Amino acid sequence: MSDSQSDADYFQEVVTEIELEARRRAATGEYPRELLRSLDEEFRRWIPDASLENGIEDTIRGIEAASYVDAAVPLESRSPVGSFTKWVVRRLTYFYHRHMAQQITALGIHITRPLRLIDASLKDINRRLSLVEDQLDVSAAARSELIASVSHLSASEGIEEILVKHFRGVSGRVLLGDLFEPSALNFLQNQGVDIYGVTPSGEAATAVDIQQAELIEHLDHLDNNALAGFILCGITDRGSLNEQLRALRLLLLRSRAGARAAIVVSKPEVLSSQLGPVAADLLQGRPLHSETWCYLLSRENASDITVSESSDSAFCLITATLP
Amino acid sequence: MTTVHQLVPTISPRDAVGNHTLALRKILRELGCESEIFSMFRHKDLMADTHYVDELPGDTDVVIYQFSIGSPVADRWAQHPALKVANYHNITPMSLVGKWDGLLAAEVQLGRDQMARYAKLCDHAICDSDFNRSELDALGYKSTETIPVLFDSLNTRSDRGTLAKLERDRRGTQVLFVGRIAPNKAHHDLVAAVRTLREVHNDDAHLHFVGTDGPPSYRSTLNGIINHAGMRDHVTFHGSVSQEQLVSHYMAADVFCCLSDHEGFCVPVIEAMNHDLPVIAFSCTAVGETVGSGGLLLAEKSPLLVASAIHRVSNDGALAQRLRQAGRQRAKNFESGITQEKFRRQISNLILESL
């Protein structure tokens, strides 16, 4: 075996050991997951999102800068004679160069004006496109009808006791969202849980502890480590896959170490039997199976992941403790 | 006398392609060829030594185009009647730069387009790495081969002042990366890794970035991340430095860490190896083949994994020593004498072909 092959094999062994060590640290909670999530979030926040628009803008600025032609030719030379000669030539030809330079500069301006118009027009088209994007979704109306018929989490589903047990003794605020009717919130408050609700529905925002807002928008404005726990529901049945994952990601980011997590989700098979094959097709990705939520939580090194069913077997409750 | 001229979009010193082009001209002249460099944008220090692209003679025997970005210079090369040789240094994919720098995105897009268009026109292509070569092969280039980029192995002395300052300020592990501050070099991943190293391993580590500024939007993003991570006092941007200062950085650091998402070769990896600096790198694009058996290659770059790797290297003396030895051994493969000889042989063949 050559030296380099032996080195390569040894280094590969070391890398394997390092990977195992990293996994061990992750499993024992030494991994600063919260910090890294927040760095990811920060990176997302800073990435320019209108790349093409910026590119066109930059390009036009570049053309504008380059189209200014300086008629004063540099005089630097390796010898004084060369420098003097250049000075003489510049003096003698300045009227000519200035005339040419002015025309080229004018040409540049005439080129960039229509470019600026095109840029403005493109930006306007982009804005309009983003506005009509939802309307172009031909099944949006059907979907919203189907989503409207999905029943909401209520305190009568036989899961309150588990929630109370899970959040008992938690010190700090617990978020419940999306909330569509306040009975579950009231029940937990009566049991001493410091809980507040977030609802997109104006009708449901009936108490001081219920804020009317989109869950993701609310989470976007929350500080990191603000939550001692959360109950994620509503969006788990109604939101798109991306919205559900984004909500979970933000909740993890806003939760402090050791926070309690609960996710309430309709059983997909129950929902599709209620709503039929049309819903199964058009509401693809909602709701996710309880196994998927367990996987997502275990990926974040959550512990004590437990799945319970509501008394009518329509809902699943997944509870866990965050690292 | 055979004329073998080079065309390059931009020529400047302290730039990998610029240094390579100058070194190749030296070889060509040593071979007895008449050889000049023609470029559209010439650094002021190289004005007297290079020519504007329009001055390229029509009766040249061989024209070598240094291919690393899109440029109208490529069209001059494509239209020239001489034997056409491309020296391909790779072009960063648009997906990695588009969000950060619109102008650069347009240039790389043009470059990729030209690369595809000129596949049939190019008589022979010399690539820095097998990774680069595989890209041209996939486009149907009829004759390709791999010869590493020509670079100075920094046999210069260190800058004492810089070295003394770096030594004076050192506390924990000193992590170094050399490269332009650009999104494809993933400086942000290094910040996350060193932040994790500090927290998980209680290491008062410091991250040193050497290299010129790239897209301003990326730099401001990086500054935002550094501030958010509380790393302002633990990351230093040294900017573009002299050869002597660069040697000081290699000498003062404990680990060279490269987490780039795209590299066509990665000269700093070999420079680090040449200066007995253990190398840890994320194995992607051409990085894996450049590092070879001379460093620790990671298949992924999660901050915890990178932090664990840095921690292991900085705390395991035997491993660090073996990495130094293996690195030095690996760097020998890229010694300028060996690469120069490969170029000499290949250029001689090409000259024979052109006659």
HADDOCK unambig.tbl for C-alpha pairs under 7 A between the chains (distance, minus, plus):
assign (segid A and resid 4 and name CA) (segid B and resid 293 and name CA) 5.69 0.50 0.50
assign (segid A and resid 7 and name CA) (segid B and resid 293 and name CA) 6.07 0.50 0.50
assign (segid A and resid 7 and name CA) (segid B and resid 326 and name CA) 6.72 0.50 0.50
assign (segid A and resid 8 and name CA) (segid B and resid 293 and name CA) 4.60 0.50 0.50
assign (segid A and resid 11 and name CA) (segid B and resid 296 and name CA) 5.86 0.50 0.50
assign (segid A and resid 15 and name CA) (segid B and resid 296 and name CA) 6.82 0.50 0.50
assign (segid A and resid 15 and name CA) (segid B and resid 298 and name CA) 6.92 0.50 0.50
assign (segid A and resid 18 and name CA) (segid B and resid 305 and name CA) 6.95 0.50 0.50
assign (segid A and resid 18 and name CA) (segid B and resid 308 and name CA) 6.17 0.50 0.50
assign (segid A and resid 18 and name CA) (segid B and resid 309 and name CA) 6.04 0.50 0.50
assign (segid A and resid 19 and name CA) (segid B and resid 305 and name CA) 6.25 0.50 0.50
assign (segid A and resid 22 and name CA) (segid B and resid 304 and name CA) 6.03 0.50 0.50
assign (segid A and resid 22 and name CA) (segid B and resid 305 and name CA) 5.42 0.50 0.50
assign (segid A and resid 22 and name CA) (segid B and resid 308 and name CA) 6.26 0.50 0.50
assign (segid A and resid 30 and name CA) (segid B and resid 200 and name CA) 6.50 0.50 0.50
assign (segid A and resid 31 and name CA) (segid B and resid 200 and name CA) 6.92 0.50 0.50
assign (segid A and resid 31 and name CA) (segid B and resid 304 and name CA) 6.80 0.50 0.50
assign (segid A and resid 32 and name CA) (segid B and resid 196 and name CA) 6.97 0.50 0.50
assign (segid A and resid 36 and name CA) (segid B and resid 192 and name CA) 6.99 0.50 0.50
assign (segid A and resid 39 and name CA) (segid B and resid 225 and name CA) 6.61 0.50 0.50
assign (segid A and resid 39 and name CA) (segid B and resid 229 and name CA) 6.89 0.50 0.50
assign (segid A and resid 42 and name CA) (segid B and resid 225 and name CA) 6.31 0.50 0.50
assign (segid A and resid 43 and name CA) (segid B and resid 225 and name CA) 6.58 0.50 0.50
assign (segid A and resid 46 and name CA) (segid B and resid 221 and name CA) 5.36 0.50 0.50
assign (segid A and resid 47 and name CA) (segid B and resid 221 and name CA) 6.85 0.50 0.50
assign (segid A and resid 48 and name CA) (segid B and resid 99 and name CA) 5.81 0.50 0.50
assign (segid A and resid 48 and name CA) (segid B and resid 100 and name CA) 6.46 0.50 0.50
assign (segid A and resid 49 and name CA) (segid B and resid 99 and name CA) 6.65 0.50 0.50
assign (segid A and resid 51 and name CA) (segid B and resid 98 and name CA) 6.10 0.50 0.50
assign (segid A and resid 51 and name CA) (segid B and resid 99 and name CA) 4.47 0.50 0.50
assign (segid A and resid 51 and name CA) (segid B and resid 100 and name CA) 6.71 0.50 0.50
assign (segid A and resid 51 and name CA) (segid B and resid 102 and name CA) 6.47 0.50 0.50
assign (segid A and resid 52 and name CA) (segid B and resid 102 and name CA) 6.45 0.50 0.50
assign (segid A and resid 54 and name CA) (segid B and resid 102 and name CA) 6.16 0.50 0.50
assign (segid A and resid 55 and name CA) (segid B and resid 101 and name CA) 6.44 0.50 0.50
assign (segid A and resid 55 and name CA) (segid B and resid 102 and name CA) 3.28 0.50 0.50
assign (segid A and resid 55 and name CA) (segid B and resid 103 and name CA) 5.81 0.50 0.50
assign (segid A and resid 56 and name CA) (segid B and resid 102 and name CA) 6.74 0.50 0.50
assign (segid A and resid 58 and name CA) (segid B and resid 102 and name CA) 6.52 0.50 0.50
assign (segid A and resid 58 and name CA) (segid B and resid 103 and name CA) 6.60 0.50 0.50
assign (segid A and resid 59 and name CA) (segid B and resid 103 and name CA) 5.88 0.50 0.50
